[in-house]
Amino acid sequence: MTEQAEAKKMNEEQVAKGLESHPSWVELKGEIQRTFEFDDFKAAMRFVNEVADYAERVQHHPDILVRYNKVTLSVSTHDASGITQKDFDLATETDGMAD
């Protein structure tokens, strides 16, 4: 996908289709969100650091909430004022990191 295509806000149908292929994610208030659970705090923080490295590389940063062994990621594309393919790309990458 091109930069321009990735930054285009998805319509409701496109978001629903994206969520079908990311069943652990939900749409909430114009963002997509998932909570990951780990064995302990250290494992959760390793995941957070891996997400941070990826986010810096692609310049697309999720909101991150850490609660002991649980990490919640919330993401939307601010430049597009909504959910874009970039958000689902981040979902795919972070799903793989957690496996």
ROSE-4610 file (N, C-alpha, C; in Angstrom, 1 decimal, always signed):
// ROSE-4610
residu = [M/M/M/T/T/T/E/E/E/Q/Q/Q/A/A/A/E/E/E/A/A/A/K/K/K/K/K/K/M/M/M/N/N/N/E/E/E/E/E/E/Q/Q/Q/V/V/V/A/A/A/K/K/K/G/G/G/L/L/L/E/E/E/S/S/S/H/H/H/P/P/P/S/S/S/W/W/W/V/V/V/E/E/E/L/L/L/K/K/K/G/G/G/E/E/E/I/I/I/Q/Q/Q/R/R/R/T/T/T/F/F/F/E/E/E/F/F/F/D/D/D/D/D/D/F/F/F/K/K/K/A/A/A/A/A/A/M/M/M/R/R/R/F/F/F/V/V/V/N/N/N/E/E/E/V/V/V/A/A/A/D/D/D/Y/Y/Y/A/A/A/E/E/E/R/R/R/V/V/V/Q/Q/Q/H/H/H/H/H/H/P/P/P/D/D/D/I/I/I/L/L/L/V/V/V/R/R/R/Y/Y/Y/N/N/N/K/K/K/V/V/V/T/T/T/L/L/L/S/S/S/V/V/V/S/S/S/T/T/T/H/H/H/D/D/D/A/A/A/S/S/S/G/G/G/I/I/I/T/T/T/Q/Q/Q/K/K/K/D/D/D/F/F/F/D/D/D/L/L/L/A/A/A/T/T/T/E/E/E/T/T/T/D/D/D/G/G/G/M/M/M/A/A/A/D/D/D]
num = [1/1/1/2/2/2/3/3/3/4/4/4/5/5/5/6/6/6/7/7/7/8/8/8/9/9/9/10/10/10/11/11/11/12/12/12/13/13/13/14/14/14/15/15/15/16/16/16/17/17/17/18/18/18/19/19/19/20/20/20/21/21/21/22/22/22/23/23/23/24/24/24/25/25/25/26/26/26/27/27/27/28/28/28/29/29/29/30/30/30/31/31/31/32/32/32/33/33/33/34/34/34/35/35/35/36/36/36/37/37/37/38/38/38/39/39/39/40/40/40/41/41/41/42/42/42/43/43/43/44/44/44/45/45/45/46/46/46/47/47/47/48/48/48/49/49/49/50/50/50/51/51/51/52/52/52/53/53/53/54/54/54/55/55/55/56/56/56/57/57/57/58/58/58/59/59/59/60/60/60/61/61/61/62/62/62/63/63/63/64/64/64/65/65/65/66/66/66/67/67/67/68/68/68/69/69/69/70/70/70/71/71/71/72/72/72/73/73/73/74/74/74/75/75/75/76/76/76/77/77/77/78/78/78/79/79/79/80/80/80/81/81/81/82/82/82/83/83/83/84/84/84/85/85/85/86/86/86/87/87/87/88/88/88/89/89/89/90/90/90/91/91/91/92/92/92/93/93/93/94/94/94/95/95/95/96/96/96/97/97/97/98/98/98/99/99/99]
x = [+0.8/+0.0/+0.9/+0.4/+1.1/+0.8/+1.7/+1.5/+0.1/-0.3/-1.5/-2.7/-2.7/-3.8/-3.8/-2.7/-2.7/-3.3/-3.2/-3.6/-5.1/-5.8/-7.2/-8.1/-8.9/-9.9/-10.8/-10.9/-11.8/-13.2/-14.1/-15.6/-15.9/-17.2/-17.6/-17.5/-17.8/-17.7/-16.3/-15.3/-13.9/-13.4/-13.8/-13.3/-13.9/-15.1/-15.7/-15.0/-14.6/-13.9/-12.5/-11.8/-10.5/-10.6/-11.7/-11.8/-12.1/-12.7/-12.9/-11.6/-10.6/-9.3/-8.4/-8.9/-8.3/-9.3/-9.7/-10.8/-10.5/-9.3/-9.0/-9.1/-9.3/-9.4/-10.8/-11.1/-12.5/-12.4/-13.5/-13.5/-14.2/-13.5/-14.0/-13.8/-14.8/-14.7/-13.7/-13.9/-13.0/-11.6/-11.3/-10.0/-10.2/-9.1/-9.2/-8.3/-8.7/-8.1/-8.0/-7.0/-6.8/-6.0/-6.4/-5.7/-5.0/-3.7/-2.8/-2.5/-2.5/-2.1/-0.9/+0.0/+1.3/+1.4/+2.5/+2.7/+3.0/+3.7/+4.1/+4.4/+4.8/+5.1/+6.3/+7.3/+8.5/+8.2/+7.4/+7.0/+6.1/+5.3/+4.5/+5.3/+6.4/+7.2/+8.1/+8.5/+9.3/+8.4/+7.2/+6.2/+6.1/+5.9/+5.8/+7.0/+8.2/+9.4/+9.5/+9.1/+9.0/+8.0/+6.9/+5.9/+6.5/+7.2/+7.8/+8.8/+9.6/+10.6/+9.9/+8.9/+8.1/+7.5/+6.8/+6.1/+7.1/+8.3/+9.3/+9.7/+9.9/+10.3/+9.3/+8.0/+7.0/+6.4/+6.8/+6.2/+4.7/+4.2/+2.8/+2.7/+2.2/+2.3/+1.0/+0.8/-0.4/-0.4/-1.6/-1.7/-1.5/-0.7/-0.4/-0.7/-1.5/-1.9/-1.3/-0.5/+0.0/-0.6/-1.2/-1.7/-1.1/+0.0/+0.8/+1.1/+0.3/+0.6/-0.3/-1.0/-1.9/-1.5/-1.5/-1.1/-2.3/-2.8/-3.9/-3.3/-3.5/-3.1/-4.3/-4.3/-5.4/-4.8/-5.3/-4.7/-5.7/-5.4/-6.1/-5.1/-5.5/-4.6/-5.0/-4.3/-4.8/-4.8/-3.9/-3.9/-5.1/-5.7/-6.9/-8.2/-8.0/-9.2/-10.0/-9.3/-10.0/-9.1/-9.8/-9.1/-8.7/-7.4/-6.8/-6.1/-5.7/-4.9/-3.7/-3.1/-1.9/-2.2/-3.4/-3.8/-3.9/-4.5/-4.6/-3.2/-2.3/-0.9/-0.3/-0.5/+0.1/-0.6/-1.9/-2.5/-1.9/-1.7/-1.0/+0.3/+1.1/+2.5/+2.5/+1.6/+1.6/+1.0/+0.1/-0.4/+0.7/+1.5/+2.7/+3.7/+3.9/+4.8/+4.4/+3.1/+2.5/+2.5/+2.6/+2.5/+3.8]
y = [-1.2/+0.0/+1.2/+2.3/+3.5/+4.3/+5.3/+6.1/+6.8/+7.3/+8.0/+7.0/+5.8/+4.9/+4.5/+4.3/+3.9/+5.0/+6.3/+7.4/+7.7/+7.0/+7.3/+6.6/+7.4/+6.9/+5.9/+4.7/+3.6/+4.0/+3.4/+3.5/+2.4/+2.4/+1.4/+0.0/-0.2/-1.6/-2.0/-1.2/-1.5/-1.9/-1.1/-1.4/-2.7/-3.0/-4.3/-5.4/-5.3/-6.3/-6.5/-5.4/-5.4/-6.1/-5.9/-6.5/-8.0/-8.4/-9.9/-10.6/-10.0/-10.7/-10.4/-9.6/-9.4/-9.6/-10.8/-11.0/-10.7/-10.5/-10.1/-8.5/-7.8/-6.4/-5.9/-4.8/-4.2/-2.8/-2.3/-0.8/-0.2/+0.9/+1.7/+3.1/+3.9/+5.4/+5.8/+5.2/+5.7/+5.2/+4.1/+3.5/+2.0/+1.3/-0.2/-0.4/-1.5/-1.7/-3.2/-3.5/-4.9/-4.9/-5.8/-6.0/-7.4/-7.3/-8.5/-8.9/-10.2/-10.6/-11.5/-11.2/-11.9/-12.6/-13.4/-14.2/-13.3/-12.2/-11.3/-9.9/-9.0/-7.6/-7.5/-8.3/-8.2/-8.6/-9.6/-10.0/-9.0/-8.3/-7.2/-6.1/-5.8/-4.7/-5.0/-6.2/-6.6/-6.4/-6.8/-6.5/-5.0/-4.2/-2.8/-2.2/-2.7/-2.2/-2.6/-3.8/-4.3/-3.4/-3.2/-2.3/-0.9/-0.4/+0.9/+1.0/+0.0/-0.1/-0.1/-0.9/-1.0/+0.4/+0.9/+2.2/+3.3/+3.3/+4.3/+4.1/+2.8/+2.5/+3.0/+2.8/+3.1/+4.4/+5.1/+6.4/+6.4/+5.4/+5.2/+4.7/+5.5/+5.2/+4.9/+3.8/+3.5/+4.2/+4.3/+4.6/+3.3/+3.3/+2.1/+2.3/+1.3/+1.3/+0.0/+0.1/-1.1/-1.3/-2.4/-2.8/-4.2/-4.1/-5.3/-6.2/-7.2/-8.2/-8.0/-6.9/-6.6/-5.3/-5.4/-4.2/-4.0/-2.8/-2.4/-1.4/-1.8/-0.9/-0.3/+1.0/+1.7/+2.5/+2.4/+3.1/+3.6/+4.8/+5.4/+6.3/+6.7/+7.6/+9.0/+9.8/+11.1/+12.0/+11.8/+12.6/+12.4/+11.2/+10.8/+11.0/+11.3/+11.5/+10.2/+9.1/+7.8/+6.6/+5.5/+4.2/+4.1/+3.7/+3.5/+2.1/+1.8/+0.5/+0.5/+1.7/+1.7/+1.1/+1.3/+0.8/-0.7/-1.2/-2.7/-3.3/-2.6/-3.1/-3.2/-2.2/-2.2/-3.4/-3.6/-4.7/-6.1/-6.2/-7.5/-7.7/-6.6/-6.7/-7.0/-6.4/-6.6/-7.9/-8.4/-9.8/-10.8/-10.6/-11.5/-11.4/-10.2/-10.0/-10.8/-10.8/-11.4/-12.9/-13.5/-15.0/-15.6]
z = [+0.0/+0.0/+0.0/-0.6/-0.6/+0.6/+0.9/+2.1/+2.1/+0.9/+0.8/+1.0/+0.5/+0.7/+2.2/+2.9/+4.3/+5.2/+4.8/+5.6/+5.4/+4.5/+4.2/+5.3/+5.9/+6.9/+6.3/+7.0/+6.6/+6.9/+6.1/+6.4/+7.4/+7.9/+8.8/+8.3/+7.1/+6.4/+6.4/+6.0/+5.9/+7.3/+8.3/+9.7/+10.1/+9.9/+10.3/+9.6/+8.4/+7.6/+8.3/+8.6/+9.3/+10.6/+11.3/+12.6/+12.5/+11.4/+11.2/+11.1/+10.5/+10.5/+11.7/+12.6/+13.9/+15.0/+15.3/+16.2/+17.7/+18.0/+19.4/+19.6/+18.5/+18.6/+18.5/+19.1/+19.1/+18.7/+18.1/+17.8/+19.0/+19.5/+20.6/+20.5/+20.3/+20.2/+19.1/+18.0/+16.8/+16.8/+17.6/+17.7/+17.6/+17.4/+17.6/+18.8/+19.6/+20.9/+21.2/+21.9/+22.3/+23.6/+24.5/+25.8/+25.7/+25.9/+25.9/+27.3/+27.6/+29.0/+28.9/+29.9/+30.0/+31.3/+31.5/+32.7/+33.9/+33.6/+34.7/+34.2/+35.1/+34.7/+33.7/+34.0/+33.1/+31.7/+31.5/+30.2/+29.5/+30.3/+29.7/+29.3/+30.1/+29.7/+28.5/+28.4/+27.2/+25.9/+26.0/+24.9/+24.6/+25.7/+25.5/+24.8/+25.2/+24.5/+23.1/+22.8/+21.4/+20.6/+21.1/+20.5/+20.2/+21.2/+21.1/+20.0/+19.8/+18.8/+17.4/+17.3/+16.0/+15.7/+16.7/+16.5/+16.0/+16.6/+16.2/+14.8/+14.4/+13.0/+12.0/+12.3/+11.3/+11.6/+12.6/+13.0/+13.1/+13.9/+14.1/+15.5/+16.5/+17.9/+18.5/+19.2/+19.9/+21.3/+21.9/+23.3/+24.0/+25.1/+25.8/+27.3/+27.8/+29.2/+29.7/+30.8/+31.5/+32.8/+33.1/+34.4/+34.8/+35.5/+35.9/+34.7/+34.5/+33.4/+32.2/+32.2/+31.1/+30.4/+29.1/+28.3/+27.3/+27.3/+26.4/+25.4/+24.1/+23.0/+22.4/+22.2/+21.5/+20.4/+19.2/+18.0/+17.0/+16.5/+15.4/+14.7/+13.5/+12.8/+12.9/+13.7/+14.0/+12.7/+11.8/+10.6/+9.7/+9.9/+9.1/+9.9/+11.2/+12.1/+12.2/+12.2/+12.4/+12.1/+11.9/+11.7/+10.2/+10.0/+8.7/+8.6/+7.4/+7.3/+8.1/+8.4/+9.3/+10.7/+11.2/+12.5/+12.4/+11.4/+11.2/+11.0/+10.3/+10.2/+11.6/+12.4/+13.8/+14.5/+14.4/+15.0/+14.6/+13.3/+12.9/+13.5/+13.4/+14.0/+15.5/+16.2/+17.7/+18.1/+17.3/+17.5/+17.4/+16.4/+16.2/+17.3/+17.8/+18.9/+20.2/+20.4/+21.6/+21.6/+20.4/+20.2/+20.7]
